[in-house]
């Protein structure tokens, strides 16, 4: 994540490289770098003359190279973008490696290699490493999502309460594009210097501050069956907004944090270790104290089995409502 912000900072300071190789399984970072580059390098006057987009499935390496060797006609740079570069044949990357070894300095080539990391052993990778910029990205771990939300909100000059951060992290998950869109939506509706609370989240994003996966795990941790059952009934009635797969993922992440908390040697590092705000640490510590490691491990197995059942594996009951209700009963009878 730091490499992403470093590269973004360079672009913001007009420090451009002649070639960029962006790859990995998190498209948000790749799309953000591409947007940052094109917004800096391409304007309406130069768009028709000094900006070319290729798509990997149809792109020919020699065409890309020939276009990259052209000098800009109007703008400061000739910008050449290859989207979905992973669809190009392997031989194309060897040809592009020859260009990358001696790139045209007035051209900026951006290779967007999506859905997987580019092989570091390839000639192209090594050539770009010397002459341009490399960025290899992957999805965040669950415990990194709240921090990402806080940092991205800060970049938008938004101030979120810890509960608002947790609501977004639990409801949206690791979909950074969707998270970014939700934060931008909040930026449009909140007042200057207004703190975004759970009430704001409920009003403008539609996440109930009382009935959601975050509150469900909290009720389970407090061993409050009545409240947990009410939340489950709400989630079942609003299945479109609360898919079972996301609820199960949230619960698994919760118990995983409790398990990690059991093994923390340094209490001062506990919040960072399990990836929660210090604001919620006491709540997690109280929940962890109510359960043994065996019970937590069993809970995670129950959630895993519920996930299999939701996919039609390991049981005949594939009704989402019944699966969640049955899981709740199992979690309270460990």
N, C-alpha and C positions, 0 to 999 in steps of 0.2 A: 504494500500500500504506500510506503514511503517513496518508493521509486516512481510511482504514479504522480504523487504530488511534486516531487523534484522535477520531473519532466514537464509537468503543467506549469511550474514556476518559470522554467527556462523559456517556454513558449510565450508566457505572459510578458517576459522581458525582451522579446524579439530575438532570442537566441535560437536560431533554427539550424537544423542539420540537413545535409543533402538527401539523406535516406533514413526512413524509420521502418523498423520491423516490429509490428505490434502483434502479439499472439497470446493465446490462452483461453481459458474457459469462462471468463467473466467479461461479457461483451460491453458492460457499462464503461469500463475503463478505456477500452479500445475506441468506442464511439465518442467518449469524452475528449480523448486526445485528438481524434480526427476533427471533431467539431471545433476544438480550440485552434488547431492549425488552419483550417479553412476560413474561420472567422477572421483570423489575422492576415492571411495571405491572399484571400480571394475576395474581390469586390465586384460590384455590378459591371464595372467597365472592363475588367479583365476576365470575367467568368467565361465568356464565349471564345476567348483567344488563348488564355494561359491556364486553363483548368480542364483536365481530362480525367474521366472516371472509366476504369475497366472493371469487368467482373470475371473472377477467376475461371469460371466454367467456360467462358468464351474467349478469354484473353490469350493472346499469343505473346510469348516473352520478347520476341524480336520487335513487335509493335510497341510494347511497353518501353523497351529500351530506346527505340527510334524516337518516340514521343518525348522521353526523358532527356534526350540529347538536344532537343530544340531549345533555343534561347527564348526568353519571354518577349512578347511583342508589345505589351502595354504595361503589365504589372512589374513588380520587382522580381518576382519569381514565377517560374513555370511549375505548376503544381500537378502532379500525376498520382492518382489514387487507384490502388487495386483492391477492390472489396472482395470478400470471400476468397482470398488468395489460396486457401487450403485446397481449392478445387482445381488448381493448376497442376499439370503433370510434373512429376519429380524432376524431369530434365530441364524444365523451365527455371527452376531455382538455381541450377548450375549456370545457366546463361545470365540470370540476374546477378549472380555472385561476381561474374566478370565485370559487370557494370558497377556494382557496389564497391569494387576494389578501386575504381577511379571514377567516381560519380561527377556529373556536371554540377558545379557549385551554384549556378543560378537556378537550378531545379530542385524541388523538394518532392521526393518520391515517398509515398506512404503505402506500405504493404500491410493489409489487415488480414491476418491469418487467424480465423475464428475457430472456436470450440475445442482447441487443443494447443498445447505448447509446441512451438517450432523446435525441431531437433537441433540441439546445440552442436552436434557433430558435423552438421552440414556446412559446406563452403560459404553459403550465403550468410549464415549466422556469424561466422568468423569474420567475414568481410565487413558486415554492418557493424560489428563490434568495434572495428578499427576506424571506420569512416562515418558512422552515423549513430543512431540511437536505437537501443533495444528495450523492449518492455514485454515481459512475460507475466501474465496475470492469472489469478485463480480465484474462485469464490471465497468469500470470508467464512471463517468458522462461526458457529452460532454465538460464541462468547465475544466475537469481535464486532458483531453487528451494532450493539448500542453505542460503542465508541465511534463507529463510522457515522452513525446518525448524528451524534453530537458534533463531530467535526464538520460534516456536510452542512448541518444547520448553522454552525458558526460562520461558514463561508457565505451563507445566504443572509447573515446577520439576523438569525432567529435564535431565540432563547427558549428552550424546552424544559419543562419540569422533568425530574427523573421518571415519574409515572408516565408522562407523555412519551418519553423515549422508549420505555419498556412496552407500552401499548403498540407503538409502531413496529418495534422489533419482533414482537410476538405475532402480531396480525399480518404483517407483510413478509417477514422472514428475510432471507438473504437475496431477494430480488432487488438489486441496487437501482435498477432503472425505475422500478415502481416506487421504491423508497424516495428516490430523487424527485420523481413527479409529485408525490404526496407532499414533500417538503416545499416544493415550488408552489403548490396549490395553497399551502398555508401562508407562504410569503405574500400572496396576492390578497389574502383576506384579513390578516391580523394587522393591528395598528402598530405604528412605530414604537419600539421599546416595550411592546406588550409581550408578556411571558406566555408561551403556548402551554396550556394546561390540558388535563384529560377532558375537561368540559369543551375546550376548543376542538380537540381531536374528535369528540363525539359529534359536535355540531357540524363540522366542515368535512370530515372524512367518513363519518358514519360508523365509527367503531364505538359500540356501547361501552361506557366506562364501568358498568356494573356486570355485564354479561359478555365475557370474552375469554379466550384461552388463558390469558394472563391471570384473570381473576379466578378461573377454574383451578389452575395449579396452586394458587395462593390458598384457596379453600381446602384443597386436598392436603396441603402442607399443614394447615391448622386443624386438620381432621374434622372439618365442619361438613358433615355429610349432607345436611339439609340444604345449605347454600350451594354446595357442589352439584347436587341433584337439580336445583333450580336452574343453574347455569347450563347444565347438560341439556335440559329440556329446551332452553332458549336456543342453544346451538343447533339442536336437532330441528327446531322449527325454522331456523334460518340457515339451512344447509348450503344454500347458494353463496352466502357471504362467509360461511364458516365451514369450508370443506373438511371432511373427516381427516384427510391426510395431513392437513396443516395443524389440526388440533392434536393429533397423535405425535407429530413431530415436535410440537411445543412441549407436550408432556414428557417426551423422551429426553429432550434437552434439559428440562427442569430436574428430573431425577438424576441425570448425568452430573449436573452441577452439585446436587446434594452428595453424590458419591465422591466427587472431587473434594468437596468441603470436608468430608470425613478424614481425608488423608493429608490435609494441609498442615504442615509443620509450623509455619510462621503465620500466626493469626493476622498480623499486619498486612500480609500479602494476600489474604484470603479473597478479597473482592476482585483483585486483578487476576488471580488464578482461575476463578470460576467465571469471570467475565460479567460481573454485575456492578452496578453503581454501589458505592459504600452506603448510600441511602437505604438500600434494601438488604444489606448484609445481615442484620439482626433477624430479619424475617426468615432468611434462608438458614441461618444458624439454629433458630428455634425449630424449624421443620426438620432439619437434619438430626437434632437431638431427640426428636420423637420417634425416630426410626433407626433400626440397626442397618449395618451394611448389607446383611442378608436380605432384609425386607426391601431395601432400595434396589438391590440387584434383581430381586423377584419382580418388583414393580416394572422394571425396565423390560424384563422378559415378557410380562403380561402385555405391555404396550406393543412389543414386537409381534407377539402372537395376534393381537388385535389388528395390526397393520396387515399381516398375512391374510387374515380372514376377510379384511376389506377388499383384498385383491382376489378373493375366491380360493385361497390356499389354506389348507389345514383345518377346515371346518365348513359345515353346510350353511351356517348363518352368515349371510353377506349383507344383511340389512344394516345400513350405517347407524340408524338410530339405536337398534338393539345392541350393536357392537359397542357403542360408546357407553350405553347404560350398563351393560354387562362388565365392561372394563372398570367402570366406576365402582361397582360392587366389589370386584376383585381387589381393587386398590385399597378399599376400606376394610377388607377382611384378611389382610396379609398376616 
